[in-house]
Amino acid sequence: MPFLVPALAPIVAEAVGLGSLGLIGQGIVGVGLSFGVSYLSKQLQPKSTTSATATRGMQLSLSYQPNGARQIPIGLKTASAGTFTYHNVFGPNGNDYVELVYRLGDLPCGSLIGGYADGKPLTLGDFDDTGTVTGFTVAEYPGAMWVRFFNGDWSQSADPDLVAHATGTGYSSNNRGRGICYVRVTMKYNAKLFKNGLPAFLWVFQGAKLYDWRQDSSVGGSGSQRWGVESTYTVTGNPMVISYNWYRGITVNGKPLAGMNVPADFLPYDAWTAAANACDEDVSLKVGGSEKRYRAAGIISSDADNVTVIRDLMTSCAALVADASGIFKPYTGVSQSPVIDITDADFLALDAITYVPKKSRASLVNSVFGSFNDPSQMYQSAALPPRISPDDIDADGGVQLSQNYSLTYVPSQTQGQRVLEILRRQERHQRNIKGKLRPRCLRLEAGDWISWTSARYGFVAMLFRVVQVSVDRDGTVDVELAETSDTVFSWIPATDELDPHNPHSVGSGGEKLQTVTGLHVRAIVVQGDGQEQLPGIEITYDPVTDATVTGLMVEFRRVGDNLAIQRQILTPGDGEYAWVEGVQGGLRYEVRVNLITTPSRSTIFTAWTPMALDSVTEPHVVSVATTVPDGAITPPKLSGQALLELQMGTALASLQGSVNARIDTAMSSVRAAISSLGESMAKNTTLIRAVRAQSDGNSLGVTEVLEALNGVSGLGAQWSVSIDNNGNVTGLVTLSGDQQYTQFSVLADRIVFALPDGTGAKQVFTVGTLPDGSKGVGIDASQVIFNGSIKAKHIDTVSLGTISITDPNNTSTLNLATMSWRSTDGKRVFDMKNGILDWAF
């Protein structure tokens, strides 16, 4: 039974053959600049999308609109079902053969590579020109299918088969299809081979021939290509070459078809050459071999807006293009060299900088998904292996924040992975800075890289990409900078390339810290205003530049202990920190450090890092007996009692020094309060506050007096608190001072310093009435004299007076004053002074 094709007739009833396809002048789109210039220099960069549209990517569905938007195929291997343009039947029975014409592109293209019929690949054989039909035979349909391809050259002739077999359509040799790339399929009816009727076709072919300035010796390249001489153009898959042609404008026989009309002078030769060359670099593959770094393939519709076309092409190579008042410079997705090194001094005002160290939650990305046109699946849009980082999810508070990219012109799964990884890593570099630079930065353009060393923000030679820049009339430069790094574009196939059938998670895109590095610990001594010295600890570490780290937690403990004391560092970028609080002298400490992050994420402490084996903290030294010159009194010149009391006094002085230090701190606050109050009062101003209680004729009162004096001898001030009993002062504390000195006086029957003992307070040092009721100065030796602090060498050359020694078991006593030894039960006596030796058994 011959082919039944009447159903196709209404669809193409208005078509009069390929003659209508030659009117390319009717397909002109608006030309001219489509980018605004509201900024002197800004960039167009990749943008996430959810899916491809009908005018982007491969055309996999057959179109029935012969007069629709023009189609521009691009790439070394692109696919299209085409536009059904013409049909005809002929043969002995009138419809034994059917001829179908599919328009693939509206400008000269390369050659036909292959095709599919009903999803099965076609094997093209030899060219057959011996019978009724001409064309390449198809092995899958022997004697029943022939294919002939016309690439759209302006000089091409009409298809002789269509001319010879035309029936009543007016088709002639004038229907050449100039500038139209199309394929004609002839099929002979065969019930066995065409069980389901006419098959659905998909054609694979080389895209448009375009101009490559690098092959034009007249503009600095090497080759015979010339702009405007379309016969010299060649097929290309380089996305930068395709973008360049779109900027300049796509033409057929000199007539504009699509794109813009940007002069060559607005497309800097060096910038475009560097970008195109980067796309042509070879990149190794995990399975072996290599491929070009970036390639593009697909169909661009002439009704697509220019911004969308350029953005899609730039996304295919992870690139951006900068618009500097109509000068367009591309930056391919590879690491760039900084054009200038700056410091904080290059900003006119550091305080005027808008510094955003971390993106908002709405802008954060820790997972990326994407799709590409998979040749192994008949160029259908296929999912790329998702690139998900648990580390980044953890850093963002445990929430997966995704972005999707439809790589509409990417024909390679491995290239798609590289693009997604660049886009993912770039999202993890979060710093954004706006400020005003000095005129020496006048040559900066959007897309340029700079290196910035900042003492204020704590980073060294950090790389930033210029997002946009404008120049003021005074030559100063307003810039917006986005953090970047070489690691964004690094690629190690063995680890970075994922198995599409068994993908795995990836590491952090921003290389977020998990712990502090480079930790070192040493003992230090802090010198006071006088001879006081305090033991301390200093740590150094690698300065933290991670914007998500807001502080450091420090723990320190004595080596061998389990109990640690914590401190917090609020400026993690300093790289060093020292402290004395909680540090005792003569001990060896160890330290560990952890990160404090916002938002909170899992981090780990460093290992406990001790001081050097021979390093301990220096003792706490307090100035004692400052009126006696150093070395004036040596131990041999002191009696044993004096030496013991001096040692006890030294221990007491150490305690007093600690207490005095706290008093000094308190008094500093008091003096500051008095000074502040004095500034607000007139000269010789006195402020008195008093409270009093009376009962049965008796009275008790507390009076506080603050005075600011301006006497003959100069300015002075006094603060006092007095306690009176029936008018008699029983307690007085006075703090007075002038320009010469300050005096602190206390009138009291008893001065007590106490330490908490868990249930109340334990009396340590008393002046006045002692716990036993006696008068004098009392010290709780268990608190101020430590075991082993009095050594034998301190008492070996002096007299100890009436000191007696009792053994721990209280069985005998040695009296050094009488030089006698006596057992507690009195049975054994040895008295050297009186010559008595009594030994009873």
C-alpha positions in Angstrom: 0.0 0.0 0.0 1.5 3.4 -0.9 2.2 6.1 1.7 -0.8 7.9 3.1 0.2 11.6 3.4 -3.0 13.6 3.1 -2.8 14.5 6.8 0.3 16.5 6.2 -1.3 18.6 3.5 -3.1 21.2 5.7 0.0 21.8 7.7 2.1 22.9 4.7 -0.7 24.0 2.4 0.8 27.5 2.3 4.3 26.4 1.6 5.5 26.7 -1.9 8.7 24.9 -1.6 12.1 26.2 -0.5 11.6 29.4 -2.5 10.0 30.9 0.6 13.1 30.0 2.7 15.3 32.2 0.6 13.7 35.4 1.9 16.1 35.8 4.8 15.8 39.6 4.7 12.4 39.2 6.3 14.0 37.5 9.3 16.1 40.5 10.4 15.9 41.2 14.1 16.5 44.5 15.8 20.2 45.4 16.0 22.2 47.7 18.2 23.4 47.7 21.8 21.1 45.9 24.2 23.1 46.5 27.4 22.5 49.6 29.4 25.4 51.8 30.6 24.0 53.1 33.9 27.4 52.1 35.3 30.7 52.9 33.8 31.6 49.2 34.0 29.5 46.3 35.0 29.4 42.6 34.4 27.0 40.0 33.0 27.5 36.7 34.7 25.9 33.2 34.8 22.4 33.1 36.2 20.6 30.1 37.6 17.5 28.7 35.7 15.1 26.0 36.2 14.6 24.7 32.7 15.4 25.5 29.1 12.8 27.3 26.9 11.8 26.5 23.3 14.2 29.0 21.9 17.3 27.6 23.8 19.3 24.5 23.5 18.7 21.6 21.0 15.5 21.5 19.0 14.3 18.0 19.6 10.6 18.4 18.4 9.6 18.9 14.9 8.3 22.3 14.1 5.5 23.0 11.6 6.0 26.8 11.2 8.0 27.5 8.0 7.8 31.2 8.6 8.7 31.2 12.3 11.8 32.7 13.9 15.1 32.0 12.2 17.2 29.2 13.6 21.0 29.6 14.1 22.7 26.2 14.8 26.0 26.4 16.6 28.7 23.9 17.6 30.7 21.1 16.1 27.9 18.7 16.6 24.3 19.9 17.1 20.9 18.2 16.8 17.6 19.4 15.5 14.4 17.7 14.4 14.1 20.7 12.1 11.1 22.5 10.7 8.8 20.5 8.4 8.9 22.6 5.2 7.8 20.7 2.1 6.5 17.3 1.0 5.8 15.6 -2.3 4.8 12.2 -3.5 5.4 10.5 -6.8 5.8 7.1 -8.5 4.0 4.7 -10.8 1.0 4.6 -8.5 1.2 8.3 -7.8 2.4 7.9 -4.2 5.0 5.1 -4.1 7.6 7.5 -3.0 7.4 10.4 -0.5 9.8 13.3 -0.3 10.1 15.2 3.0 12.1 18.4 3.5 13.3 19.5 7.0 14.9 22.9 7.4 17.7 22.7 10.0 19.2 26.2 10.0 18.9 29.6 8.4 22.5 30.2 7.5 25.4 28.1 6.0 26.4 25.2 8.2 29.0 22.4 8.1 28.2 18.8 7.1 25.6 16.2 8.1 27.0 13.8 10.7 24.1 11.4 11.2 20.5 11.0 12.4 17.9 9.0 14.2 14.6 7.6 13.0 12.1 6.8 15.8 15.0 6.9 18.3 17.2 4.5 16.4 20.5 5.7 14.9 20.8 5.8 11.1 23.8 4.5 9.3 24.5 6.5 6.2 26.1 4.6 3.3 27.3 5.5 -0.1 25.8 8.2 -2.3 23.3 6.7 -4.7 22.9 8.4 -8.0 22.0 5.5 -10.2 18.2 5.2 -10.0 15.1 7.2 -9.5 16.4 8.8 -6.3 19.7 10.4 -5.4 21.1 10.6 -1.9 23.0 8.6 0.8 21.5 5.2 1.4 20.5 4.2 4.9 21.5 0.7 6.0 18.6 0.3 8.4 16.1 0.9 5.5 17.8 -0.9 2.5 16.3 0.2 -0.9 13.7 2.2 1.0 15.3 5.4 2.3 17.7 8.0 0.9 19.0 11.2 2.6 20.5 14.2 1.0 21.9 17.2 2.9 22.3 20.8 1.7 24.5 23.0 3.9 23.1 26.4 2.9 26.0 27.8 0.9 24.8 30.9 -1.0 26.0 29.2 -4.2 24.2 25.9 -3.7 21.8 24.6 -6.4 18.3 23.4 -6.0 17.7 19.8 -5.2 17.4 18.0 -8.5 15.1 15.4 -7.1 12.6 17.9 -5.8 12.7 19.8 -9.1 12.2 16.5 -11.1 9.4 15.1 -9.0 7.5 18.2 -8.2 3.8 17.8 -8.9 1.7 21.0 -9.2 3.6 23.1 -6.7 5.6 25.3 -9.0 8.9 24.0 -7.6 11.8 24.8 -10.0 15.5 25.2 -10.1 15.1 28.7 -8.7 14.2 27.2 -5.3 17.8 26.9 -4.3 17.4 27.5 -0.6 20.3 30.0 -0.5 21.5 30.4 3.1 19.2 27.6 4.2 20.6 24.4 5.7 18.2 21.5 5.1 17.9 17.8 4.6 15.7 16.0 2.2 14.5 12.4 2.9 13.0 10.2 0.2 11.3 7.0 1.2 9.9 4.2 -0.9 6.9 2.4 0.6 7.7 -0.8 2.4 5.1 -2.3 4.7 7.6 -4.3 6.6 10.1 -1.4 7.2 7.5 1.3 7.8 5.0 -0.6 10.1 4.2 2.6 12.0 4.1 5.0 9.1 6.5 7.8 8.6 9.3 7.8 11.3 10.2 10.8 13.4 13.7 12.1 12.6 16.4 13.8 14.5 19.4 15.1 12.6 23.0 15.6 13.9 25.1 18.0 11.9 27.8 20.7 12.2 26.5 24.1 13.1 27.0 27.5 11.5 30.1 28.7 9.8 31.3 31.7 11.8 34.2 34.2 11.8 37.2 33.6 14.0 39.4 36.7 14.2 42.3 34.5 15.4 42.4 33.1 11.8 42.4 36.5 10.2 45.9 37.8 9.5 44.6 41.3 8.6 43.7 42.0 12.3 46.6 40.3 14.0 45.6 36.6 13.7 47.0 34.0 11.4 44.9 32.7 8.4 42.7 33.7 5.5 39.4 34.4 7.2 38.0 37.9 6.7 35.1 39.6 8.4 32.2 39.9 6.0 33.6 37.4 3.5 31.3 34.5 4.6 32.9 32.0 2.3 36.1 32.1 4.5 34.2 31.3 7.7 34.5 27.9 9.4 32.4 25.8 11.8 33.3 26.4 15.5 32.3 25.1 18.9 34.2 27.8 20.8 31.6 29.7 22.9 33.7 32.8 22.9 34.0 32.8 19.1 30.2 32.2 18.9 29.6 35.1 21.4 31.9 37.4 19.4 29.8 36.7 16.2 26.6 37.4 18.1 28.0 40.8 19.3 29.1 41.7 15.8 25.9 40.4 14.2 25.0 37.2 12.3 24.6 37.8 8.6 23.9 35.8 5.5 25.2 37.2 2.2 25.9 40.5 4.0 22.3 40.9 5.3 21.7 40.8 9.1 20.0 37.8 10.5 20.4 37.9 14.2 22.6 39.3 17.0 23.8 42.8 17.6 25.8 45.4 15.6 28.8 46.1 17.8 31.8 47.4 16.0 35.0 45.4 16.3 36.7 48.3 18.1 34.3 47.7 21.0 35.4 44.1 21.3 39.1 44.3 22.4 41.2 41.9 20.4 43.5 40.8 23.2 40.7 40.2 25.7 38.6 38.1 23.3 41.7 36.2 22.1 42.7 35.3 25.6 39.1 34.2 26.4 38.8 32.1 23.2 42.2 30.5 23.7 41.3 29.5 27.3 38.2 27.7 25.9 40.5 25.7 23.5 42.8 24.4 26.2 42.8 20.6 26.7 41.6 19.3 30.0 42.3 15.7 31.1 39.5 13.3 31.8 39.3 10.8 34.6 38.9 7.8 32.2 41.9 9.0 30.2 42.3 11.2 27.2 41.2 14.8 27.1 38.7 17.3 25.7 38.6 21.0 25.0 37.9 23.0 28.2 34.7 24.6 26.9 32.5 23.9 23.9 29.0 25.1 23.0 26.3 23.5 20.7 22.7 23.9 20.1 20.1 26.1 18.3 19.7 29.8 18.9 16.5 31.3 17.8 16.5 34.8 16.3 13.7 35.9 18.5 15.8 35.3 21.7 16.8 38.5 23.5 20.5 39.3 23.3 21.1 39.3 27.0 19.7 35.7 27.3 21.8 34.5 24.4 25.0 36.0 25.8 24.3 34.8 29.3 23.7 31.3 28.2 26.9 31.2 26.1 28.8 32.6 29.0 27.3 30.1 31.4 28.5 27.3 29.1 32.1 28.3 30.0 31.6 29.6 33.5 32.5 33.0 32.2 31.3 36.6 32.5 31.4 39.6 30.2 32.1 43.1 31.3 30.3 46.1 29.8 32.4 49.3 30.1 30.2 51.9 28.4 29.8 49.7 25.3 33.3 48.1 25.5 32.7 44.4 26.0 35.4 42.3 27.6 35.0 38.5 28.3 36.5 36.5 31.1 36.5 32.8 30.6 36.0 30.5 33.6 39.7 30.1 34.4 41.9 31.7 37.0 43.0 35.2 36.3 46.0 37.2 37.3 45.4 40.3 39.5 45.8 43.5 37.6 46.8 45.5 40.7 47.7 45.0 44.3 46.1 47.3 46.8 46.1 47.9 50.6 43.8 49.7 53.0 45.7 52.9 52.1 44.2 52.8 48.6 40.7 53.5 50.0 39.9 57.1 50.6 38.1 56.3 53.9 38.1 52.9 55.5 35.1 54.0 57.6 33.1 54.5 54.4 33.6 50.9 53.2 30.6 48.7 53.1 32.0 45.3 54.2 29.7 42.2 54.0 31.7 39.2 55.2 28.9 36.6 54.7 25.9 36.3 52.3 22.4 36.4 53.7 20.6 33.1 54.2 18.5 33.8 51.0 21.7 34.1 48.9 23.6 31.2 50.3 24.2 28.1 48.1 25.7 24.8 49.3 24.4 22.5 46.7 24.1 22.8 42.9 22.2 20.9 40.3 22.3 21.2 36.6 21.5 19.7 33.2 23.2 19.4 29.8 22.4 18.1 26.3 23.5 14.5 26.4 24.6 13.1 23.0 24.3 9.6 24.4 20.6 10.2 25.0 19.8 11.7 21.6 20.8 15.2 22.9 18.0 15.2 25.5 18.5 17.4 28.5 20.0 15.1 31.1 20.8 15.7 34.8 24.4 16.2 35.8 25.7 14.6 39.0 24.6 16.9 41.8 27.4 18.6 43.6 26.4 18.6 47.3 28.7 19.5 50.1 27.8 18.2 53.6 30.5 20.5 55.0 28.9 23.6 53.5 25.4 22.4 54.6 26.8 22.1 58.1 28.3 25.6 57.8 25.0 27.0 56.8 23.1 25.7 59.8 22.3 22.2 58.5 19.9 23.4 55.8 20.4 22.4 52.1 20.3 25.5 50.0 20.3 24.6 46.3 20.7 26.3 43.0 19.9 24.9 39.5 21.6 25.7 36.3 20.3 24.7 32.9 23.4 24.5 30.7 21.5 24.8 27.5 24.6 24.9 25.2 26.8 22.4 27.0 27.2 19.1 25.0 29.6 17.3 27.4 28.8 15.7 30.8 32.4 16.3 32.1 32.4 19.9 30.9 29.1 20.4 32.7 30.6 19.1 35.9 33.5 21.6 35.6 31.1 24.4 35.1 28.8 23.5 38.0 31.8 23.1 40.3 33.1 26.6 39.4 29.6 28.1 40.0 29.4 26.2 43.3 32.8 27.2 44.6 32.3 30.8 43.6 29.1 31.0 45.7 31.1 29.9 48.8 33.4 32.9 48.5 31.1 35.3 50.2 32.9 38.6 51.0 31.4 41.6 49.2 32.9 45.0 49.6 31.9 48.5 48.3 34.2 51.5 48.7 36.0 54.4 47.0 39.5 53.9 45.7 42.1 56.5 44.9 42.8 57.6 41.3 45.6 55.2 40.9 43.0 52.5 40.5 41.4 54.4 37.6 42.1 51.6 35.1 40.0 49.0 36.9 37.2 47.4 34.9 34.4 45.0 35.8 35.7 41.4 35.7 39.3 42.4 36.6 41.0 40.6 39.6 42.8 42.5 42.3 44.9 41.4 45.2 44.1 43.2 48.5 46.1 43.0 51.8 44.1 44.4 54.6 45.3 45.0 58.2 41.8 46.2 59.1 40.0 43.1 58.0 42.9 40.6 58.6 43.7 39.1 55.2 46.8 39.0 53.1 46.8 39.1 49.3 43.2 38.0 49.1 41.8 38.0 45.6 38.7 39.9 44.6 36.8 40.2 41.4 35.6 43.7 40.4 31.8 43.4 40.0 31.2 47.0 38.9 33.1 50.2 38.9 32.4 53.8 38.2 34.7 56.8 38.0 33.8 60.1 39.6 34.8 63.5 38.1 37.6 63.9 40.6 39.2 60.7 39.5 38.2 58.6 42.5 36.8 55.1 41.8 33.7 53.6 43.3 34.0 49.8 43.2 32.1 46.7 44.2 34.3 43.7 44.9 33.4 40.1 45.3 35.8 37.5 46.8 37.3 34.9 44.6 40.4 32.7 44.5 42.4 30.4 42.3 40.8 27.4 44.0 37.5 28.3 42.4 38.8 27.1 39.0 41.1 24.3 40.0 40.1 20.8 38.7 41.6 17.4 39.6 39.8 14.8 37.5 40.7 11.9 39.8 38.8 13.5 42.7 36.6 16.3 41.3 35.0 14.4 38.4 32.0 12.4 39.6 30.6 9.1 38.3 27.2 10.1 36.9 25.8 6.7 37.8 27.2 6.8 41.3 27.8 10.4 42.4 29.2 11.2 45.9 29.3 14.3 48.0 32.0 17.0 47.5 34.1 19.0 49.9 33.6 22.5 51.0 33.5 25.0 48.2 34.9 27.8 50.4 37.5 25.7 52.2 35.9 26.5 55.6 38.1 25.9 58.6 37.4 23.0 60.9 40.0 23.9 63.4 42.8 26.4 64.2 46.2 25.7 62.6 49.7 26.7 63.6 49.2 26.9 67.3 52.2 27.7 69.5 52.4 28.3 73.3 55.0 30.0 75.4 55.3 31.5 78.9 55.6 35.3 79.3 56.1 37.9 82.1 54.1 41.0 82.2 56.0 43.9 83.9 54.0 46.3 86.1 54.6 50.0 86.7 57.0 49.3 89.5 58.9 46.0 90.2 55.7 43.9 90.0 55.8 41.0 87.5 52.9 38.8 86.6 53.2 35.3 84.9 51.3 34.9 81.7 50.7 32.8 78.6 51.0 33.8 75.0 49.7 31.8 72.0 50.2 32.4 68.3 48.3 30.8 65.5 47.6 31.2 61.8 45.3 34.3 61.5 41.7 33.2 60.7 40.3 34.9 57.6 37.2 32.7 57.3 34.3 35.2 57.5 32.1 32.7 59.3 34.5 32.4 62.2 33.5 35.1 64.7 35.8 34.2 67.6 38.0 31.5 69.2 37.5 29.5 72.4 40.7 29.0 74.4 41.1 26.4 77.1 44.2 26.2 79.3 45.2 23.9 82.1 48.3 22.9 84.1 50.0 19.9 82.5 48.7 16.8 84.2 45.3 18.4 85.3 41.9 17.6 83.8 40.2 20.9 84.9 40.6 23.7 82.3 39.9 27.4 82.3 38.2 29.0 79.3 38.9 32.3 77.6 37.4 33.8 74.4 39.2 35.6 71.6 37.0 38.2 69.9 39.5 39.0 67.1 40.5 35.7 65.5 42.3 37.5 62.6 45.0 38.8 64.9 47.0 35.5 65.0 48.1 36.1 68.6 46.7 36.4 72.1 48.2 36.8 75.7 46.7 36.8 79.2 47.6 36.7 82.9 44.3 36.0 84.6 44.2 32.6 86.1 47.9 31.9 85.5 50.1 30.9 88.4 53.8 31.1 88.6 56.2 28.2 88.4 53.9 25.9 86.4 53.8 24.4 83.0 50.6 24.9 81.0 49.0 23.4 77.9 46.5 25.1 75.6 43.9 24.1 73.0 41.7 26.3 70.8 38.5 25.9 68.9 36.5 28.0 66.4 33.3 29.9 67.2 31.2 30.2 64.0 28.1 32.0 62.9 25.9 30.2 62.0 27.1 27.4 64.3 28.7 24.4 62.6 30.7 21.4 63.7 34.3 22.3 64.6 37.0 20.6 66.6 39.5 21.7 69.2 43.2 21.6 68.4 45.2 19.0 70.2 46.5 20.1 73.7 49.6 22.0 72.9 52.0 22.4 75.9 54.8 24.9 76.5 58.3 23.7 75.7 59.6 21.0 78.0 62.0 23.4 79.8 59.5 26.2 79.9 57.4 27.2 83.0 55.7 30.4 84.0 57.8 32.8 86.0 56.8 33.5 89.6 54.6 36.4 90.7 57.1 39.0 91.9 56.0 41.8 94.2 58.0 44.8 95.4 59.0 44.3 99.1 60.9 46.7 101.4 61.5 49.2 98.6 63.3 51.6 101.1 66.1 49.1 101.5 68.6 49.0 98.6 69.1 45.7 96.9 71.8 43.6 98.5 72.0 45.8 101.6 71.0 42.9 103.9 72.0 39.4 103.2 70.8 36.2 104.9 73.9 35.7 107.0 73.3 39.1 108.6 69.9 38.2 109.9 68.9 36.1 112.9 67.0 33.0 112.3 63.9 34.5 113.8 64.3 37.6 111.6 64.8 35.5 108.5 61.8 33.4 109.3 59.7 36.5 109.9 61.0 38.1 106.7 60.0 35.0 104.8 56.6 35.1 106.4 56.4 38.8 105.7 57.4 38.2 102.1 54.6 35.7 101.7 52.3 38.1 103.3 53.5 40.9 101.0 52.8 38.6 98.1 49.3 38.2 99.4 49.1 41.9 100.0 50.4 42.6 96.6 47.5 40.6 95.1 45.1 42.4 97.4 46.6 45.7 96.7 46.4 45.1 93.0 42.7 44.6 93.4 42.4 47.6 95.7 44.4 49.7 93.1 41.9 48.6 90.4 39.0 49.5 92.7 40.7 52.8 93.6 41.3 53.6 89.9 37.6 53.3 89.4 36.9 55.4 92.4 39.5 58.0 91.2 37.9 58.0 87.8 34.4 58.5 89.4 35.8 61.3 91.6 37.5 63.0 88.6 34.3 62.7 86.5 32.3 64.1 89.4 34.8 66.9 89.9 34.6 68.1 86.4 30.9 68.7 86.8 31.2 70.5 90.1 32.4 74.0 90.9 35.8 74.7 92.6 36.0 73.6 96.3 32.8 71.7 95.9 31.8 69.3 98.7 29.2 66.5 98.4 28.0 64.9 101.7 25.8 61.9 102.0 24.9 60.6 105.5 22.6 58.0 107.1 21.9 57.8 110.8 19.9 55.5 113.2 18.8 56.4 116.8 17.4 54.3 119.5 17.0 54.9 123.3 19.3 58.0 123.1 22.0 56.2 121.2 22.9 56.9 117.6 24.9 55.3 114.9 25.8 57.0 111.6 27.6 56.5 108.3 28.8 59.6 106.5 30.4 59.8 103.0 32.2 63.0 102.0 33.4 63.9 98.4 35.4 67.1 98.1 37.0 68.8 95.1 39.6 71.3 96.4 41.4 74.3 94.9 43.8 75.3 97.5 46.9 77.4 97.7 49.1 74.4 97.0 47.1 73.3 94.0 44.2 71.0 93.1 43.2 68.2 95.3 40.4 65.8 96.1 39.3 63.7 99.0 36.8 60.9 99.5 36.0 59.6 103.0 33.6 57.3 104.7 33.3 57.5 108.5 31.3 55.5 111.1 30.4 57.1 114.4 28.9 55.8 117.6 27.2 58.5 119.6 29.3 61.1 117.9 32.6 59.2 118.4 34.3 58.1 115.2 35.0 54.4 115.4 35.8 53.8 111.8 37.3 56.0 109.0 38.5 55.3 105.5 40.0 58.2 103.6 41.3 58.5 100.1 42.9 61.9 99.4 45.2 63.2 96.7 46.7 66.2 95.1 49.2 66.8 92.3 52.0 65.2 94.3 50.7 62.0 95.8 47.7 60.0 96.9 47.1 58.7 100.4 44.8 55.9 101.6 44.1 55.9 105.4 42.2 53.5 107.5 41.1 53.9 111.1 39.9 50.6 112.5 40.2 48.3 115.5 40.5 45.4 113.2 41.4 44.9 109.5 40.5 41.6 108.1 41.2 40.0 104.7 39.3 36.8 104.1 38.9 34.1 101.5 35.7 32.0 100.9 36.0 28.4 102.2 32.7 27.1 100.8 30.5 27.8 103.8 31.4 31.4 104.6 34.7 33.2 104.9 38.0 32.0 106.3 40.1 34.7 108.0 43.5 34.9 106.5 45.2 38.2 107.6 44.1 40.3 110.6 45.4 43.5 112.2 43.8 44.1 115.6 41.9 41.5 117.7 42.9 38.0 116.6 40.6 34.9 116.7 42.2 33.9 120.1 41.3 37.3 121.6 44.8 38.7 121.6 45.9 41.9 120.0 48.4 42.1 117.1 49.0 41.0 113.5 47.7 37.5 112.7 48.3 35.4 109.6 46.8 32.0 108.8 50.0 30.3 107.9 48.1 27.5 106.1 47.0 30.0 103.5 50.1 32.0 102.9 53.0 29.7 103.7 53.1 26.8 101.3 54.6 23.4 101.9 58.3 23.5 101.1 58.5 27.3 100.9 60.9 27.6 103.9 64.1 25.6 103.2 66.9 24.6 105.6 69.4 26.9 103.9 67.4 29.8 105.1 68.0 29.0 108.8 71.4 27.3 109.0 73.5 30.2 110.2 71.2 32.1 112.6 69.8 31.8 116.1 66.1 30.8 116.4 65.5 31.9 120.0 62.9 29.9 121.9 61.8 27.7 119.1 60.8 24.2 120.0 60.0 21.3 117.6 57.6 18.4 118.3 57.7 15.3 116.1 54.5 14.5 114.1 53.5 11.7 116.5 53.8 14.0 119.5 56.2 11.6 121.3 59.1 14.0 121.9 60.1 17.7 121.8 63.3 19.5 120.9 63.9 22.9 122.5 66.5 24.8 120.6 66.7 27.6 123.2 67.6 25.2 126.1 69.3 22.7 123.8 67.3 19.9 125.3 65.4 17.0 124.0 62.6 15.4 126.1 60.2 12.5 125.5 56.5 13.3 126.1 56.2 10.8 128.9 59.3 12.3 130.6 61.2 9.0 130.7 64.0 10.2 128.4 65.8 13.6 128.8 68.9 15.0 127.1 69.7 18.4 128.4 73.0 19.8 127.1 72.7 23.2 128.8 72.4 21.7 132.3 74.3 18.5 131.6 71.5 16.1 132.3 71.1 12.7 130.6 68.3 10.6 131.9 67.3 7.6 129.9 64.7 5.2 131.4 63.7 1.9 129.9 
